[in-house]
Amino acid sequence: MAISEGGLLTDEIRQKVWPKLLNVNTNDPPPISGKDLRQVSKDYQQVLLDVRRSLRRFPPGMPEEQREGLQEELIDIILLILERNPQLHYYQGYHDIVVTFLLVVGEGLATSLVEKLSTHHLRDFMDPTMDNTKHILNCLMPIIDQVNPELHDFMQSAEVGTIFALSWLITWFGHVLSDFRHVVRLYDFFLACHPLMPIYFAAVIVLHREQEVLDCDCDMASVHHLLSQIPQDLPYETLISRAGDLFVQFPPSKLALDAAAQQQAEKTAASTFKDFELASAQQRPDTVLRQRFRGLLRPEERTKDVLTKPRTNHFVKLAVMGLTVALGAAALAVVKSALEWAPKFQLQLFP
């Protein structure tokens, strides 16, 4: 339901489903601390500054007293999670994610959900350095290259890099989208999928704006300025569906990550997510995405290349091989799911 058109539809449904997607028991009491965290936390001043600047993240027309109360709760949630998980390091933009959960599920449940999210999906962003975050950003251009080499080459010539997508990634687009309905719709999708799905969604936004980019002057300043401003009228459902398709066609294991990323694999969210999946046997959205993608293709297309603008016949052949493997594995997963789903089996299929 979370990855289907419209997502979870209402906050009332999200209050029930988000905990299940994150494997959080809503009957457990919310975590508390006996310390005065505002006095002892090294991050308090920065958190305070960021929360004070977060006025636009609250619904327009909300009474000032109510908003100020929620901002105080927002500070408490962040400080508590950091105190309970000293391996996590606060980053600017983290509050944009926390406030989304606070507005949807309330303080107590938001603390439990964001704590689980922080130790899995967001883990890379909360390292002492940005190395792992950079590795994830480095996946953006290979995805674009697979689908649209012309656009990729133009962006490479402009030397625009990927920094324009940093705030998209680390806030799950919460900082850059003005309509809260679009934000929670994306959260439905991201919570039900692999931790790298936000980078696939970033890629489809760039691909969707292909003509705008190609019409730009081919220089860093022009392209960066264009891409850093996300249109608010994007066709979100279409883009979500396309991101899911790209995930199936070019799974994270197929992306050309550099050697440094491989050496850091045990520290990344993509690797800790495997442990998380084992503890969340009731959900298998990646398999659903594969089923959906297989259903979209006509029989005669299932062995054809899915790239829109291939460079060479050799490249096309490689792409066909990768797609065939992905679809074959999906079919096997569907058969297995019909009998009895086993997370361990699935992880062996899609390492």
NULUMKOL-56906 format. One record per residue: residue in three letters; x, y, z of N, C-alpha, C in turn. Coordinates in steps of 0.05 Angstrom, whole numbers, padded with zeros to 5 digits, always signed. Each point is the difference from the previous one (the first is absolute). Example, Ala and Ser with C-alpha at 12.3 -4.5 7.8 and 13.67 -1.06 7.14 Angstrom:
<rs>
ala+00264-00114+00156-00018+00024+00000+00018+00024+00000ser-00007+00021-00014+00016+00024+00001-00015+00022+00014
</rs>
This chain:
<rs>
met+00017-00024+00000-00017+00024+00000+00017+00025+00000ala+00023+00000+00015+00017+00023+00002+00013+00007-00026ile+00005-00020-00017+00013+00005-00026-00020+00002-00023ser-00025-00004+00006-00020+00002-00021-00009+00029-00003glu-00015+00005-00021-00009+00027-00006-00015+00012+00023gly+00007+00024+00008-00013+00014+00022+00012-00006+00027gly+00015-00021+00003+00013-00007+00025-00021-00007+00022leu+00006+00008+00024-00016-00008+00023-00024+00019+00005leu-00003+00021-00016-00024+00017-00002-00004+00018+00024thr+00000-00010+00024-00006+00017+00023+00020-00004+00023asp+00002+00020+00017+00018-00002+00023-00010-00021+00020glu-00026-00004+00001-00010-00021+00018+00010-00027-00009ile+00001-00005-00025+00011-00026-00010+00030-00001+00005arg+00013+00023-00005+00029+00000+00004+00007-00006+00029gln-00015+00010+00019+00005-00005+00028+00000-00030+00006lys-00015-00016-00015+00000-00028+00004+00021-00015-00017val+00005+00010-00024+00017-00014-00019+00029+00006+00003trp+00007+00026+00004+00029+00007+00002+00014-00017+00021pro-00012-00004+00024+00014-00017+00020+00004-00029-00011lys-00019-00010-00015+00004-00027-00011+00022-00001-00021leu+00001+00021-00017+00022+00001-00020+00027+00001+00013leu+00002+00012+00024+00025+00002+00014+00003-00021+00022asn-00019-00018+00002+00001-00022+00019+00002+00011+00029val-00016+00020+00006-00001+00012+00027-00026-00008+00014asn+00003-00011+00024-00023-00008+00015-00013+00024+00014thr-00024+00007-00008-00013+00024+00011-00008-00004+00029asn+00000-00024+00010-00007-00005+00028+00023+00005+00019asp+00025+00001-00011+00023+00006+00017-00001+00029+00009pro+00007+00006+00025+00000+00028+00009+00022+00015-00015pro-00005+00026-00006+00020+00016-00014+00025+00004+00018pro+00023+00001-00013+00024+00004+00016+00000+00027+00015ile+00012+00000+00023+00003+00025+00016+00028+00002+00010ser+00007+00024+00010+00026+00004+00011-00003+00014+00027gly+00017-00008+00020-00001+00013+00026+00017+00024+00002lys+00014+00007-00022+00018+00023+00000-00013+00025-00012asp+00011+00023+00008-00009+00025-00012+00017+00004-00025leu-00009-00011-00022+00016-00002-00024+00007+00028-00012arg-00017+00020+00006+00006+00026-00011+00025+00013+00014gln+00006-00011+00024+00023+00010+00014+00025-00015-00007val-00002-00026-00007+00024-00016-00004+00006-00007-00029ser-00019+00004-00018+00005-00008-00028+00018+00020-00014lys+00020-00010-00014+00018+00017-00015-00014+00010-00026asp-00022-00012-00007-00014+00008-00025-00023+00019+00005tyr-00005+00006+00025-00025+00016+00007-00001+00026-00015gln+00021+00015-00001+00000+00027-00012-00006-00002-00030gln+00012-00019-00013-00004-00002-00029-00029-00010-00006val-00009-00019+00016-00028-00010-00003-00019+00023+00004leu+00005+00016+00021-00018+00023+00006-00001+00019-00023leu+00023+00007-00012+00000+00018-00022-00015-00011-00024asp+00004-00026-00006-00013-00012-00023-00031-00001+00004val-00008-00007+00024-00029-00002+00006-00013+00028-00002arg+00014+00020+00010-00011+00027-00002-00004+00009-00029arg+00016-00011-00018-00002+00008-00028-00020-00018-00015ser-00014-00017+00014-00017-00020-00014-00029+00009-00002leu-00005+00025+00002-00028+00010+00000-00016-00010-00024arg+00013+00000-00023-00015-00008-00025-00007-00029+00000arg+00011-00016+00017-00007-00029+00001-00026-00006+00015phe-00011+00020+00012-00025-00003+00015-00023+00010-00017pro-00024-00012+00003-00023+00007-00017-00006+00030+00002pro-00005+00013-00022-00007+00028+00001-00026+00004+00015gly-00001+00021+00016-00024+00005+00015+00000-00013+00028met+00020-00017+00006+00001-00012+00026+00005+00021+00021pro-00016-00001+00022+00004+00020+00022+00029+00001+00009glu+00010+00024+00006+00028+00003+00008+00006-00017+00025glu-00018+00000+00019+00005-00015+00025+00003-00030-00006gln-00017-00010-00017+00002-00029-00007+00026-00006-00015arg+00008+00018-00018+00025-00004-00015+00024+00000+00018glu+00000+00020+00019+00023+00001+00018+00001-00024+00018gly-00023-00011+00008+00000-00025+00015+00012-00023-00015leu-00007-00002-00026+00010-00021-00017+00030+00003-00004gln+00009+00025-00002+00029+00004-00004+00016-00009+00025glu-00012+00004+00024+00013-00009+00024+00001-00031+00000glu-00021-00013-00009-00001-00029-00001+00021-00010-00021leu+00002+00015-00022+00020-00007-00020+00028+00000+00011ile+00007+00020+00015+00026+00001+00013+00005-00024+00018asp-00021-00006+00016+00003-00022+00020+00004-00027-00014ile-00015-00004-00022+00003-00025-00015+00028-00004-00010ile+00010+00021-00013+00027-00002-00012+00022-00005+00021leu-00002+00016+00022+00021-00003+00021-00002-00028+00013leu-00024-00010+00003-00003-00027+00013+00012-00022-00018ile-00005+00002-00026+00010-00021-00018+00031+00001-00001leu+00011+00024+00000+00029+00003-00001+00012-00010+00027glu-00013+00005+00022+00010-00009+00026-00001-00030+00002arg-00020-00013-00011-00003-00029+00001+00018-00014-00020asn+00009+00014-00020+00016-00012-00021+00025+00017-00005pro+00020-00002+00017+00023+00017-00002+00016-00003-00026gln-00004-00022-00014+00014-00005-00026-00012+00018-00022leu-00023+00012+00005-00013+00017-00020+00009+00029+00004his+00004+00014-00022+00009+00028+00000-00021+00017-00013tyr-00009+00021+00013-00020+00017-00011+00010+00014-00025tyr-00018+00004-00019+00006+00016-00024-00023+00019-00005gln+00007+00023-00013-00020+00019-00006-00018-00011-00022gly-00026-00001+00005-00019-00012-00018-00014-00024+00013tyr+00013-00011+00021-00012-00022+00015-00027+00008+00012his-00001+00025+00009-00025+00009+00012-00023+00001-00020asp+00006+00003-00026-00021+00000-00021-00013-00028-00001ile+00015-00021+00005-00012-00027+00000-00016-00004+00026val+00012+00008+00022-00013-00005+00026-00027+00015+00001val-00001+00025-00010-00025+00015+00002-00022-00013-00016thr+00007-00013-00021-00021-00014-00016-00013-00022+00017phe+00016-00016+00013-00011-00021+00017-00015+00012+00024leu+00010+00022+00011-00014+00012+00022-00028+00009-00008leu-00003+00013-00023-00025+00010-00009-00020-00023-00007val+00010-00023-00008-00017-00021-00008-00008-00018+00023val+00019-00008+00018-00006-00020+00020+00002+00010+00029gly+00010+00024+00004+00002+00010+00028+00027-00006+00012glu+00005+00012+00023+00027+00000+00012+00009-00028+00008gly-00016-00015+00015+00009-00025+00010+00007-00020-00021leu-00018-00004-00019+00005-00019-00022+00021+00010-00019ala+00001+00026-00004+00020+00011-00018+00028-00006+00010thr+00004+00001+00026+00026-00006+00012+00009-00029-00007ser-00018-00019+00003+00006-00028-00005+00005-00004-00030leu-00016+00012-00017+00003-00004-00029+00025+00013-00010val+00006+00024+00008+00023+00014-00011+00026-00013+00011glu-00001-00011+00024+00023-00014+00011+00006-00024-00017lys-00020-00016-00008+00005-00023-00017+00009+00009-00028leu-00012+00021-00010+00008+00011-00026+00029+00009+00000ser+00008+00013+00022+00027+00011+00002+00022-00021+00001thr-00007-00023+00011+00020-00022+00001-00001-00018-00024his-00017+00006-00019-00002-00017-00024+00001+00018-00025his-00023+00010-00009-00001+00015-00025+00018+00025+00000leu+00001+00014+00022+00015+00025+00001+00029-00003+00011arg+00008-00025+00005+00025-00004+00015+00024+00013-00013asp+00001-00001-00027+00023+00011-00014+00003+00030+00005phe-00023+00014+00001+00001+00029+00003+00009+00008+00028met+00000-00018+00019+00006+00006+00028+00027-00009+00008asp+00018-00005-00019+00028-00006+00006+00015+00026+00007pro+00023-00003+00012+00016+00024+00007+00008+00016-00025thr+00004-00014-00022+00007+00014-00025-00022-00004-00021met+00003+00013-00023-00020-00002-00021+00009-00021-00021asp+00019-00016+00006+00011-00019-00020-00022-00018-00011asn-00015-00013+00017-00021-00018-00009-00023+00015-00014thr-00006+00024+00009-00020+00016-00014+00010+00006-00029lys+00025+00006-00003+00011+00006-00026-00002-00025-00018his+00005-00024+00012-00001-00024-00015-00029-00004-00011ile-00020+00006+00016-00027-00003-00009-00006+00020-00022leu+00009+00025+00004-00004+00020-00021+00013-00008-00026asn+00022-00015+00002+00015-00009-00024-00016-00020-00016cys-00022-00011+00011-00017-00018-00015-00018+00015-00019leu-00003+00026+00003-00019+00015-00016+00007+00000-00029met+00025+00007-00006+00008+00003-00028+00000-00027-00015pro+00009-00022+00012-00002-00025-00014-00029-00008-00008ile-00019+00006+00017-00028-00006-00006-00009+00017-00025ile+00007+00026+00001-00007+00017-00023+00014-00009-00025asp+00025-00009+00003+00015-00009-00023-00012-00025-00013gln-00011-00017+00016-00012-00025-00010-00025+00007-00017val-00015+00020+00008-00025+00006-00013+00003+00021-00022asn+00016+00020+00004+00002+00022-00019+00029+00009-00002pro+00017-00013-00016+00028+00007-00002+00004+00029-00009glu-00017+00010-00017+00003+00028-00009-00002+00020+00023leu-00021-00004+00016-00003+00017+00024+00024-00003+00019his+00008-00024+00004+00023-00005+00018+00025+00014-00010asp+00005-00002-00026+00025+00013-00011-00002+00030+00001phe-00024+00011-00004-00003+00029+00003+00006+00009+00028met-00010-00014+00020+00004+00007+00027+00030-00003+00008gln+00012-00021-00011+00029-00003+00005+00016+00022-00012ser-00008+00009-00024+00014+00022-00013-00003+00026+00015ala-00024+00003+00012-00005+00024+00016+00014-00001+00028glu+00010-00024+00007+00014-00004+00025-00018+00008+00024val-00026-00007-00002-00019+00009+00020+00003-00017+00025gly+00010-00025-00002+00002-00017+00023-00027-00010+00010thr-00002-00007+00025-00025-00010+00012-00008+00015+00025ile+00014+00021+00007-00006+00014+00025-00027+00012+00000phe-00011+00006-00024-00028+00011-00001-00020-00019+00012ala+00006-00026+00001-00019-00019+00010+00005-00007+00030leu+00019+00013+00012+00007-00007+00028-00024+00004+00019ser-00013+00023-00002-00022+00005+00019-00024-00018-00007trp-00003-00008-00025-00022-00018-00007+00004-00026+00015leu+00025-00010-00001+00006-00026+00011-00001-00001+00030ile+00013+00019+00013+00003-00002+00030-00025+00008+00015thr-00019+00013-00014-00026+00007+00013-00023-00016-00012trp+00006-00019-00017-00021-00014-00015-00020+00019-00013phe+00012+00022-00011-00015+00020-00015-00018+00017+00018gly+00001-00004+00026-00017+00016+00018+00007+00029+00000his+00026+00007-00005+00008+00027+00002-00007+00016-00026val-00004-00014-00022-00002+00014-00026-00029+00000-00011leu-00018-00016+00012-00027-00001-00010-00018+00016+00019ser-00016+00018-00011-00016+00018+00017-00027-00013+00008asp-00010-00019-00016-00026-00012+00006+00005-00025+00017phe-00011+00000+00025+00005-00022+00019-00012-00026-00011arg-00021+00001-00016-00011-00024-00011+00020-00015-00018his+00015+00015-00015+00020-00012-00017+00023-00012+00017val+00007+00013+00022+00021-00010+00017-00008-00027+00012val-00023-00002+00012-00008-00025+00013-00005-00022-00021arg-00008+00008-00024-00003-00020-00022+00027-00013-00006leu+00020+00016-00002+00027-00011-00004+00010-00016+00023tyr-00007+00008+00024+00008-00016+00024-00013-00027+00000asp-00025-00001-00009-00013-00027-00003+00017-00018-00017phe+00008+00011-00023+00016-00015-00020+00027-00008+00011phe+00014+00019+00011+00028-00005+00010+00000-00020+00023leu-00019+00003+00018-00001-00018+00023-00005-00029-00008ala-00013-00004-00023-00006-00027-00009+00021-00012-00018cys+00021+00015-00005+00020-00009-00019+00028+00000+00011his+00019-00006-00018+00028-00001+00006+00010+00028+00008pro+00020+00001+00018+00010+00027+00009+00010+00018-00023leu+00008-00012-00022+00010+00016-00022-00022+00010-00019met-00025-00006+00006-00021+00009-00018-00001+00030-00003pro+00006+00017+00020+00000+00029-00005+00019+00009-00022ile+00022-00014-00003+00019+00008-00022-00012-00007-00027tyr-00015-00022-00001-00014-00007-00025-00021+00022-00007phe-00014+00009+00021-00020+00021-00004+00013+00026-00009ala+00023+00006+00012+00015+00023-00009+00007-00002-00030ala+00008-00024-00008+00007-00004-00028-00023+00004-00018val-00024-00009+00007-00023+00003-00018-00009+00029-00001ile+00005+00015+00021-00006+00029-00002+00018+00013-00021val+00025-00006+00001+00019+00011-00020-00008-00009-00028leu-00006-00026-00003-00007-00010-00026-00026+00012-00010his-00019+00005+00018-00025+00013-00008+00005+00029-00010arg+00021+00012+00009+00005+00028-00008+00022+00002-00022glu+00002-00022-00014+00021-00002-00021+00001+00025-00018gln-00022+00007-00012+00000+00022-00019+00009+00026+00013glu-00010+00005+00024+00008+00025+00014+00030+00000+00004val+00012-00022+00008+00028-00001+00004+00016+00004-00026leu-00009-00014-00021+00015+00003-00026-00003+00028-00012asp-00021+00014+00008-00004+00027-00010+00017+00021+00015cys+00012-00009+00023+00017+00017+00016+00026+00006-00014asp+00013+00021+00009+00029+00003-00007+00015-00022+00013cys+00019-00011-00015+00015-00023+00010+00022+00009+00019asp-00008+00010+00022+00020+00008+00021-00012-00007+00027met+00018-00003+00020-00008-00010+00026-00021+00018+00013ala+00004+00027-00001-00018+00018+00014-00028-00002-00011ser-00003-00001-00026-00027+00000-00012-00015-00026+00006val+00014-00023-00004-00013-00025+00005-00005-00005+00029his+00018+00008+00017-00004-00003+00029-00024+00016+00009his-00002+00025-00009-00022+00017+00008-00027-00012-00009leu-00001-00011-00024-00024-00012-00010-00008-00024+00017leu+00018-00018+00004-00006-00025+00013-00005+00003+00030ser+00012+00020+00012-00004+00003+00029-00028+00011+00007gln-00014+00010-00021-00027+00010+00005-00020-00021-00011ile-00012-00016+00018-00019-00021-00008-00027+00013-00006pro-00011-00006-00024-00028+00010-00005-00019-00013+00020gln-00020+00015+00008-00019-00011+00019-00023-00015-00013asp-00001+00001-00026-00023-00013-00014+00009-00026-00015leu+00020-00014+00011+00009-00024-00012-00021-00021-00001pro+00000-00018-00020-00019-00023+00000+00010-00022+00018tyr-00005+00003+00026+00012-00017+00020-00006-00029-00003glu-00024-00007-00006-00007-00029-00003+00015-00012-00024thr+00002+00014-00021+00015-00009-00023+00029-00004+00007leu+00012+00019+00014+00028-00001+00007+00005-00023+00020ile-00018-00004+00019+00003-00022+00019+00000-00026-00015ser-00018-00004-00018-00002-00025-00016+00026-00004-00016arg+00010+00022-00011+00024-00002-00017+00025-00007+00018ala+00001+00012+00024+00022-00006+00018+00000-00029+00007gly-00024-00011+00005-00002-00029+00006+00010-00017-00023asp-00007+00008-00025+00009-00014-00023+00030+00001-00003leu+00012+00023+00005+00029+00002-00003+00014-00016+00022phe-00012-00002+00023+00012-00017+00021+00002-00029-00009val-00021-00009-00014+00000-00027-00010+00020-00004-00022gln+00001+00019-00019+00018-00002-00023+00029+00002+00008phe+00006+00019+00019+00027+00005+00007+00002+00000+00031pro-00001-00024+00012+00000-00002+00029+00027+00010+00011pro+00000+00007+00026+00025+00011+00012+00024-00018-00005ser-00003-00026+00000+00022-00018-00004+00012+00003-00028lys-00015+00011-00019+00010+00003-00027+00013+00027-00005leu-00004+00019+00017+00011+00027-00004+00030-00001+00004ala+00013+00016-00016+00030+00000+00001+00010+00018+00022leu+00001-00011+00025+00011+00014+00022+00030-00003+00001asp+00014+00020+00009+00029-00001+00001+00010-00018+00022ala+00025-00006+00000+00012-00019+00018-00003+00009+00029ala+00001+00026+00005-00002+00010+00027-00028-00007+00012ala-00020+00002-00017-00027-00007+00009-00002-00029+00008gln+00013-00017-00016+00000-00029+00006+00014-00005+00027gln+00021+00014+00005+00015-00004+00025-00017+00008+00024gln-00018+00019-00004-00016+00010+00021-00027-00014+00002ala-00004-00022-00015-00026-00012-00003-00012-00008+00027glu+00016-00009+00019-00011-00009+00025-00011+00022+00017lys+00006+00025-00008-00010+00023+00016-00023+00014-00013thr-00009-00009-00023-00020+00015-00015-00028-00009+00007ala-00019+00018-00006-00028-00007+00005-00009-00023-00016ala+00011-00003-00025-00008-00022-00017+00007-00027+00012ser+00022-00001+00016+00008-00025+00012-00016-00005+00026thr-00003+00021+00016-00016-00004+00025-00029-00005-00006phe-00009+00008-00024-00028-00005-00008-00005-00030-00002lys+00020-00016-00006-00004-00029-00002-00008-00011+00027asp+00013+00009+00021-00007-00009+00026-00029+00009+00007phe-00006+00025-00009-00027+00011+00005-00021-00017-00014glu+00006-00008-00025-00019-00016-00015-00005-00027+00014leu+00020-00012+00011-00004-00025+00014-00019+00002+00024ala+00000+00024+00011-00018+00005+00023-00027+00010-00008ser-00004+00003-00027-00025+00012-00010-00013-00018-00021ala-00005-00024+00008-00009-00021-00019-00027+00006-00012gln-00015+00019+00011-00027+00004-00010+00000+00019-00024gln+00023+00011-00008+00001+00018-00022+00019-00010-00021arg-00007+00003-00026+00018-00007-00021-00005+00018-00024pro+00002+00026+00003-00007+00018-00022+00018-00002-00024asp+00026-00007+00004+00017-00002-00024-00010-00022-00018thr-00010-00022+00011-00012-00021-00017-00024+00010-00014val-00017+00016+00014-00023+00011-00013+00007+00018-00024leu+00021+00016+00004+00010+00017-00022+00008-00017-00024arg+00014-00022+00006+00008-00018-00022-00024-00012-00014gln-00020-00008+00015-00024-00011-00012-00014+00020-00017arg-00002+00025+00010-00013+00021-00015+00014+00005-00026phe+00027+00002+00002+00015+00006-00024-00003-00022-00021arg+00000-00024+00009-00004-00023-00019-00028+00002-00013gly-00020+00008+00016-00026+00002-00011-00004+00022-00021leu+00018+00021+00002-00002+00023-00018+00010-00007-00028leu+00018-00020-00002+00012-00007-00025-00017-00020-00016arg-00004+00005-00025-00013-00020-00017+00020-00023-00004pro-00010-00025-00005+00017-00023-00002+00024+00004-00018glu-00006+00012-00024+00022+00003-00019+00021+00021+00009glu-00007+00016+00020+00019+00021+00010+00017-00010+00023arg-00007-00023+00011+00013-00008+00025+00029-00008-00004thr+00007-00005-00025+00028-00007-00006+00014+00022-00015lys-00013+00023-00002+00012+00023-00014+00012+00019+00019asp+00017+00017-00010+00013+00020+00017-00020+00021+00008val+00003+00011+00025-00019+00020+00010+00012+00028-00002leu+00025+00002-00009+00012+00027-00001-00012+00016-00022thr-00002+00026+00004-00013+00017-00020+00020+00010-00021lys+00025+00004+00009+00019+00011-00019+00027-00014+00004pro+00003-00025-00010+00025-00015+00003+00022+00012-00017arg+00025-00004+00010+00023+00011-00015+00009-00020-00022thr+00003-00026+00007+00011-00019-00019-00016-00026+00003asn+00003-00017-00021-00012-00026+00001+00010-00017+00023his+00026+00003+00006+00012-00015+00022-00013+00008+00026phe-00004+00026+00003-00013+00010+00025-00028-00010+00002val-00014-00001-00022-00028-00010+00000+00000-00030+00009lys+00019-00015-00011+00001-00028+00008+00004-00004+00029leu+00017+00016+00012+00005-00002+00029-00025+00008+00015ala-00014+00020-00009-00024+00008+00013-00022-00021-00001val-00002-00013-00023-00020-00022-00003+00007-00022+00019met+00025-00007+00003+00008-00021+00018-00008+00007+00029gly+00006+00025+00008-00007+00008+00027-00030-00001+00005leu-00016+00010-00019-00029+00000+00003-00010-00028+00001thr+00010-00018-00017-00009-00028+00000+00005-00013+00027val+00023+00005+00011+00006-00011+00027-00019+00010+00021ala-00005+00027-00001-00018+00012+00020-00028-00012-00003leu-00010-00002-00024-00027-00010-00004-00002-00030+00006gly+00020-00015-00006+00000-00028+00007+00000-00004+00029ala+00015+00016+00015+00000-00002+00029-00026+00008+00011ala-00013+00020-00013-00027+00008+00010-00020-00022-00003ala+00001-00014-00023-00019-00022-00004+00004-00021+00021leu+00025-00006+00006+00005-00021+00020-00010+00009+00028ala+00004+00026+00005-00010+00011+00026-00030-00002+00002val-00014+00005-00022-00029-00001+00000-00009-00028+00007val+00012-00020-00013-00008-00028+00005+00006-00007+00029lys+00023+00008+00010+00007-00006+00028-00020+00013+00019ser-00007+00025-00006-00019+00015+00017-00027-00014+00001ala-00008-00012-00022-00026-00013+00000-00002-00023+00019leu+00023-00012+00006+00001-00023+00018+00005+00010+00029glu+00023+00011+00004+00006+00010+00027+00024+00018-00002trp-00003+00026+00006+00022+00018-00004+00022-00004+00021ala+00024+00001-00009+00023-00003+00018+00020+00023-00005pro+00002+00019+00019+00018+00023-00005+00028-00008-00007lys+00010-00022+00012+00028-00008-00005+00003-00008-00029phe-00020-00014-00010+00001-00008-00028+00000+00024-00019gln-00016+00020+00007-00002+00024-00017+00027+00015+00000leu+00012+00002+00023+00026+00014+00001+00021-00014-00015gln-00001-00026-00003+00019-00015-00016-00005+00006-00029leu-00025+00004-00008-00006+00006-00028+00009+00028-00007phe-00004+00019+00019+00006+00028-00006+00019+00011+00020pro+00026-00008-00001+00019+00009+00020+00006+00029-00003
</rs>
